[in-house]
Amino acid sequence: MIIRTTDFNLHYTLDCGQVFRWQHSEEWWVGVVAGHIVRAQQVDSGLEVQTGLGRDRILKYFRLDDDMERIYSSINRDAVMDGLIQQYRGMHLIRQQPWECLVSYMASSCKSIPNIKDSISNLCRQYGDDLGGYFSFPSAQTLAQTTENQLRQTKLGFRAGNILEVAKLVDRGELDLELPFELEYNKARELLMGIRGIGPKIADCVLLFAYDKLEAFPADTHILSVMQEHYGQYLDGPATRLNDMIGQFARSYFGDYAGYAQQYLYYSRISAGSDLPLC
């Protein structure tokens, strides 16, 4: 199928560190979405996609319904952001599935992006369904039946215990993954941070990339660095509150689409070759 697009850049969208299971081969990006292999490439008329998923599902996943002019107008507050918008124009956030997003970011704690991709690939290969060289993301029910030692074999390390626990919570019906959609940002954040292994950064990533909380502003090592460099004069307070101060400032400064600003700032760091762990 061909989907006509405006203000959409497939490479920036899939290369910017928000998703971990897409692979780039020649002109095509290949990934797995909702248990289906998806092949996508940018063409003159927009986006060419080969998949068993319907058109609406692809539109939703790539957030092709986002009003980018409105988003850019909101976040373009200074020369720094203006330059990043011009450099990476068309980069969209991805609307990920909550379960995959939750586990992926729990697996990302204090890891570099290549290592995150490796452990998630191992997890899918070991516990997902074989789709023909690519693997589906394992369900909570499947992971709940394994052991921490077995999960550690996927290179999850200390994160394995936390992921096993959240899988069991979902499997027993004690954690409703649909509930954060219904809650406002702060309440949804509190809910996620009540889960062992989920701190402020992981909670914000999951809310931004899976739950449409576009005001979320995840602050990891890359964002701490770039925010102190460009906006340090606004971050006056104790170092122990730096993460919260960054989020509060970003929401007041960039507005309702602060999460989009975060991703442009974040990509400016990782595209420069920084490979710091995402803590």
MARLO-697846 format. One line per 8 residues: number of its first residue (from 1); their letters; for each residue x, y, z of N, C-alpha, C. Coordinates in steps of 0.1 Angstrom, whole numbers. Atoms other than C-alpha are relative to their C-alpha. Layout:
N
NUM> a> X:Y:Z:X:Y:Z:X:Y:Z  ...;
END
This chain:
279
1> miirttdf> 8:-12:0:0:0:0:9:13:0  -6:-13:0:10:36:-6:-8:10:9  7:-10:-8:1:62:21:7:13:-2  -5:-14:2:5:98:12:2:7:13  -4:-7:-13:23:118:39:5:14:-3  -6:-13:0:33:153:47:7:1:13  -8:-1:-12:60:162:72:2:-13:7  -3:13:-6:70:126:77:13:-5:-6;
9> nlhytldc> -13:5:4:105:112:76:2:-14:6  0:13:-5:106:74:80:14:-3:7  -13:3:-6:144:72:87:2:6:13  -1:-7:-13:144:98:114:-9:-7:11  10:5:-10:113:83:130:5:-14:6  -3:14:-5:127:47:132:15:0:5  -14:0:-4:164:57:139:2:8:13  -2:-10:-11:158:81:168:0:-6:14;
17> gqvfrwqh> -2:6:-13:160:56:196:-13:-3:8  13:2:-7:123:53:205:-5:-15:-1  4:13:2:118:18:191:13:-9:-2  -12:9:-1:143:-12:193:0:-12:-9  1:12:7:131:-38:169:-1:1:-16  0:-3:15:133:-22:134:14:-2:-5  -13:2:6:161:-32:111:0:7:-14  -1:-7:12:173:-11:81:9:-8:-10;
25> seewwvgv> -7:8:10:183:-30:49:-3:7:-14  1:-7:13:190:-10:17:-11:11:2  10:-10:-1:158:11:11:-11:-3:10  12:5:-8:135:-9:34:4:0:15  0:3:-14:129:-8:71:-9:-11:3  8:12:-3:116:-41:85:-1:-1:15  2:2:-15:100:-46:119:-13:-8:2  12:8:-3:72:-64:136:-9:9:9;
33> vaghivra> 10:-8:-7:40:-46:147:-12:-8:2  12:7:-3:11:-63:165:0:-14:-6  -1:13:5:24:-97:154:1:-2:-15  -1:0:15:28:-88:117:14:6:-4  -12:-6:6:60:-82:97:-4:12:-8  3:-12:8:60:-47:83:13:4:-7  -11:-6:8:83:-35:55:-5:14:-5  4:-14:4:83:2:49:12:7:-6;
41> qqvdsgle> -10:-8:6:102:26:27:-6:13:-4  4:-13:4:100:63:19:0:0:-16  0:-2:14:89:70:-17:-5:14:-3  3:-14:3:82:102:-36:-14:4:4  14:-3:-3:44:99:-30:-3:-2:14  3:2:-14:48:91:7:7:-12:6  -5:12:-7:52:58:25:-6:-12:-7  4:13:5:52:24:9:1:-10:10;
49> vqtglgrd> 0:10:-10:42:-4:32:-4:-13:-5  4:14:3:41:-42:28:-3:-7:13  4:6:-13:22:-59:56:-14:-6:-1  13:5:-1:-8:-79:66:-9:9:8  8:-10:-8:-19:-50:88:-8:9:-9  8:-9:7:-46:-27:77:6:14:-1  -5:-14:2:-40:9:65:-2:8:13  2:-8:-12:-56:24:97:10:-3:11;
57> rilkyfrl> -9:4:-10:-33:4:119:14:6:-3  -13:-6:4:-2:17:100:-1:15:3  2:-14:-3:-16:53:102:2:3:15  -1:-2:-14:-20:50:139:14:-3:6  -14:4:-6:14:33:146:10:11:-3  -9:-10:4:33:60:127:-5:14:4  6:-13:-4:11:88:141:-1:9:-12  2:-8:12:4:100:106:-12:9:1;
65> dddmeriy> 11:-9:-3:-27:117:121:5:12:8  -5:-12:-8:-5:141:141:0:12:-8  -1:-13:6:-8:178:132:14:5:2  -14:-3:-2:29:184:127:2:16:0  -1:-14:0:24:221:119:-3:6:14  4:-4:-14:6:226:152:11:-4:10  -10:4:-10:32:206:171:13:8:-2  -12:-8:2:61:225:155:-2:14:5;
73> ssinrdav> 3:-14:-5:44:258:163:0:1:15  0:0:-14:40:248:199:14:-1:6  -13:3:-7:76:235:206:11:9:-5  -10:-9:6:95:260:184:2:13:7  0:-11:-9:104:283:212:13:8:-1  -14:-6:-1:141:292:205:8:-5:-12  -9:4:12:170:289:180:4:-14:1  -4:14:-1:180:255:194:-11:-9:-6;
81> mdgliqqy> 10:9:5:147:239:188:-3:2:-15  2:-3:14:142:257:155:10:-7:-9  -10:7:7:175:243:143:-3:-15:-1  3:15:0:165:207:153:-12:-3:-8  11:2:9:132:210:136:4:0:-14  -4:-1:14:148:221:104:9:-12:-4  -10:11:3:175:193:107:-7:-13:-1  7:13:-1:151:164:116:-15:1:-3;
89> rgmhlirq> 14:-2:4:119:177:101:-7:-13:-5  8:12:4:93:149:97:2:-12:9  -1:11:-9:104:128:126:-12:0:9  12:2:-8:73:114:143:3:-8:13  0:10:-10:68:98:176:-7:-13:-5  6:13:4:57:61:173:-11:-3:11  11:4:-9:24:49:189:2:-15:2  -3:14:-2:36:16:204:-11:-7:8;
97> qpweclvs> 9:8:-9:17:-12:220:4:0:14  -4:-2:-14:16:-8:258:9:-11:5  -8:10:-7:29:-42:268:14:-1:-6  -13:1:6:58:-43:243:8:12:5  -7:-12:-4:67:-7:252:4:-1:14  -3:1:-14:65:-13:289:12:-9:3  -11:10:-2:88:-44:288:13:5:-6  -12:-5:7:112:-28:263:7:10:8;
105> ymasscks> -6:-10:-8:118:2:285:5:-5:13  -5:6:-12:121:-19:316:14:-7:-3  -13:6:4:148:-38:297:11:10:-4  -10:-10:4:165:-6:287:8:6:11  -6:-7:-12:175:5:322:15:-2:0  -15:0:-1:212:15:322:7:-9:-10  -5:7:12:219:0:288:2:9:-11  -1:-8:12:232:14:256:-10:-6:-10;
113> ipnikdsi> 10:4:9:209:12:226:3:-13:-7  -3:13:6:228:-17:208:-2:-11:10  3:10:-9:226:-37:240:-14:-2:3  15:2:-2:189:-30:245:-5:-8:-12  4:7:12:183:-41:209:3:-15:1  -5:14:-1:203:-73:215:-9:-8:10  8:7:-10:184:-83:247:-14:-2:-4  14:1:4:150:-76:233:-1:-10:-12;
121> snlcrqyg> -1:9:11:159:-95:201:0:-15:6  -1:13:-6:169:-125:223:-13:-4:7  13:3:-7:137:-122:243:-11:-5:-10  10:3:10:115:-123:212:4:-14:-7  -4:12:7:135:-151:196:-2:-12:9  2:12:-10:133:-173:228:-15:-2:3  13:2:-5:97:-166:237:-11:4:-9  10:-4:9:79:-151:207:-3:-11:-10;
129> ddlggyfs> 3:9:11:63:-168:177:8:3:-12  -8:-2:12:84:-173:146:-9:4:-12  8:-5:11:69:-152:118:7:-2:-14  -8:2:12:95:-163:92:12:8:0  -12:-7:-1:128:-150:103:-1:12:9  3:-10:-10:112:-124:126:-9:-6:10  8:6:-11:95:-129:159:-9:10:6  9:-8:-7:65:-116:176:5:3:14;
137> fpsaqtla> -4:-3:-14:68:-99:210:-7:-10:9  7:10:-9:61:-125:238:-11:7:9  11:-5:-8:28:-121:257:4:0:15  -2:1:-14:26:-115:294:-2:-14:5  4:14:-5:10:-149:298:12:-9:-3  -11:8:3:40:-165:281:12:2:10  -11:-3:-9:66:-147:302:-3:-3:14  4:3:-14:47:-153:334:3:-15:3;
145> qttenqlr> -3:15:-2:54:-191:329:14:-3:1  -14:3:-1:91:-188:328:6:3:13  -7:-3:-13:117:-182:355:10:11:-2  -10:-11:1:141:-154:363:13:-5:-6  -13:5:6:171:-176:355:-1:-2:-15  2:2:14:157:-184:321:0:13:-7  1:-13:6:149:-148:314:14:7:-1  -14:-6:0:185:-138:323:8:-5:-11;
153> qtklgfra> -7:5:12:197:-159:294:-2:8:-12  2:-9:11:184:-133:271:8:13:1  -9:-12:-3:209:-108:286:-8:12:6  8:-11:-7:183:-89:306:7:3:14  -7:-3:-12:205:-92:337:-10:2:12  8:-2:-12:190:-78:369:-14:4:-3  14:-5:4:160:-65:349:-9:-12:-1  8:12:3:148:-101:344:-11:-2:11;
161> gnilevak> 9:2:-11:132:-103:379:-12:10:0  10:-10:0:113:-71:375:-10:-3:-12  9:3:12:100:-81:340:-8:-12:3  8:12:-3:89:-115:353:-11:4:10  11:-4:-10:70:-98:382:-11:7:-7  10:-7:6:52:-74:359:-8:-9:-10  7:10:8:43:-103:335:-10:-7:9  10:7:-9:27:-121:364:-11:9:5;
169> lvdrgeld> 11:-9:-4:8:-90:375:-10:1:-11  10:-1:11:-7:-87:340:-7:-13:-2  6:13:2:-13:-124:337:-11:-3:10  10:2:-10:-32:-124:370:-11:10:0  10:-10:1:-52:-94:360:1:11:11  -2:-10:-10:-37:-73:388:5:13:-6  -5:-13:7:-23:-47:363:-8:1:-13  8:-3:12:-47:-33:337:8:9:-9;
177> lelpfele> -8:-8:9:-26:-21:308:-8:11:-8  9:-10:6:-56:-1:295:-2:12:9  3:-11:-9:-60:20:326:7:13:-2  -7:-13:2:-33:46:319:-6:9:-11  6:-8:10:-52:56:288:-11:9:6  12:-7:-6:-81:68:311:5:10:10  -5:-9:-10:-59:86:336:7:12:-5  -8:-12:4:-44:121:334:15:-4:3;
185> ynkarell> -15:3:0:-6:122:331:5:-3:14  -7:2:-13:4:125:368:-5:-13:6  5:13:-6:-20:97:379:5:-12:-7  -5:11:8:-9:75:351:15:-3:4  -15:1:-3:28:82:360:1:-7:14  0:6:-13:21:73:397:-3:-15:-1  3:14:2:5:40:386:11:-8:-5  -11:8:6:34:29:365:12:0:10;
193> mgirgigp> -12:0:-9:60:40:391:-3:-8:13  3:10:-11:42:17:416:5:-14:-3  -4:13:5:56:-12:396:15:-1:3  -14:1:-3:90:-25:408:8:0:-13  -9:-1:11:117:-16:383:-4:12:-9  4:-12:8:99:15:369:2:13:8  -3:-13:-6:113:49:379:-6:11:-9  6:-12:8:104:84:365:3:-1:-15;
201> kiadcvll> -3:0:15:123:80:332:-7:-11:-7  7:11:7:109:46:323:-15:3:-1  14:-3:0:74:57:333:-3:10:-11  3:-10:10:76:88:311:2:-5:-14  -1:6:14:89:68:281:-12:-8:-3  12:8:3:60:44:284:-12:9:-3  11:-9:1:35:72:288:0:8:-13  -2:-7:13:49:91:258:-2:-9:-12;
209> faydklea> -1:8:12:54:62:234:-12:-10:-1  11:10:1:24:40:243:-13:6:4  13:-5:-6:-3:61:261:-4:14:-5  4:-13:5:-5:93:241:1:12:10  -2:-11:-9:7:114:270:12:9:-5  -11:-8:7:26:139:248:6:11:8  -7:-9:-10:34:161:278:11:-7:7  -11:7:-7:57:134:292:13:4:-6;
217> fpadthil> -14:-5:4:94:144:290:10:-9:7  -10:9:-7:117:114:298:13:6:0  -14:-6:-2:150:125:312:10:-11:4  -11:9:-2:179:101:308:13:7:-1  -13:-6:0:216:107:307:2:10:-12  -1:-9:12:213:122:271:-7:13:2  8:-12:-2:185:146:280:6:8:12  -6:-8:-11:202:156:313:11:9:-6;
225> svmqehyg> -11:-7:6:232:166:292:-4:11:-9  5:-10:10:214:184:264:-8:12:7  8:-10:-7:191:202:288:9:10:8  -9:-8:-7:219:214:310:8:9:-9  -8:-8:9:238:226:280:-8:12:-5  8:-10:7:209:246:264:-9:8:9  10:-6:-9:185:253:293:4:0:14  -5:1:-14:207:251:324:-4:12:8;
233> qyldgpat> 4:-12:-8:198:287:334:-14:-1:6  14:1:-5:162:276:340:-1:-11:10  1:12:-9:171:246:361:8:2:13  -7:-4:-13:180:261:395:-7:-7:11  5:8:-11:176:237:423:9:-11:4  -9:11:-4:191:207:441:1:-11:-11  -3:10:10:207:180:419:-10:-12:2  9:11:-3:184:154:436:-14:2:-7;
241> rlndmigq> 13:-3:7:154:171:419:1:3:-14  -3:-4:14:170:176:385:-10:-6:-10  9:6:9:148:151:367:-14:6:0  13:-6:-1:116:165:380:0:14:-5  0:-14:4:127:201:374:0:0:-15  0:0:14:135:192:338:-14:-2:-6  13:3:5:101:177:332:-10:12:2  9:-11:-3:83:206:349:3:12:-9;
249> farsyfgd> -4:-11:9:103:232:329:-4:-3:-14  3:3:14:98:214:296:-15:1:-3  15:-1:2:60:212:301:-4:15:-1  4:-14:0:58:249:309:6:8:-12  -7:-7:11:82:259:281:-4:-4:-13  3:6:13:74:236:252:-15:-3:-1  14:2:1:37:231:261:-5:-14:0  6:13:0:14:202:255:7:-11:-8;
257> yagyaqqy> -8:9:8:38:186:230:14:-1:4  -14:1:-5:69:186:252:7:-13:-3  -6:12:4:74:150:244:6:0:-13  -6:-1:13:80:158:208:13:8:1  -13:-8:-1:106:184:218:11:-9:6  -10:9:-6:123:158:240:6:-9:-11  -6:9:9:127:134:211:9:7:-10  -9:-7:9:142:160:188:13:3:8;
265> lyysrisa> -12:-3:-8:166:170:216:8:-13:2  -7:13:-2:174:133:223:7:-4:-13  -6:5:12:181:125:187:12:8:-4  -12:-8:3:205:154:184:12:-6:8  -11:6:-7:226:136:210:4:-14:-6  -4:13:4:225:100:198:4:0:-15  -5:-1:14:229:110:161:14:5:-1  -13:-4:0:261:126:171:10:-10:5;
273> gsdlplc> -8:12:-4:274:92:182:2:-3:14  -1:3:-14:269:93:219:-6:-14:3  5:13:-3:265:58:233:-1:-3:15  1:1:-15:259:65:270:-12:-10:3  11:9:-4:237:39:288:-12:9:3  13:-7:-2:200:50:291:-4:-1:14  4:0:-14:198:56:328:-8:12:4;
END
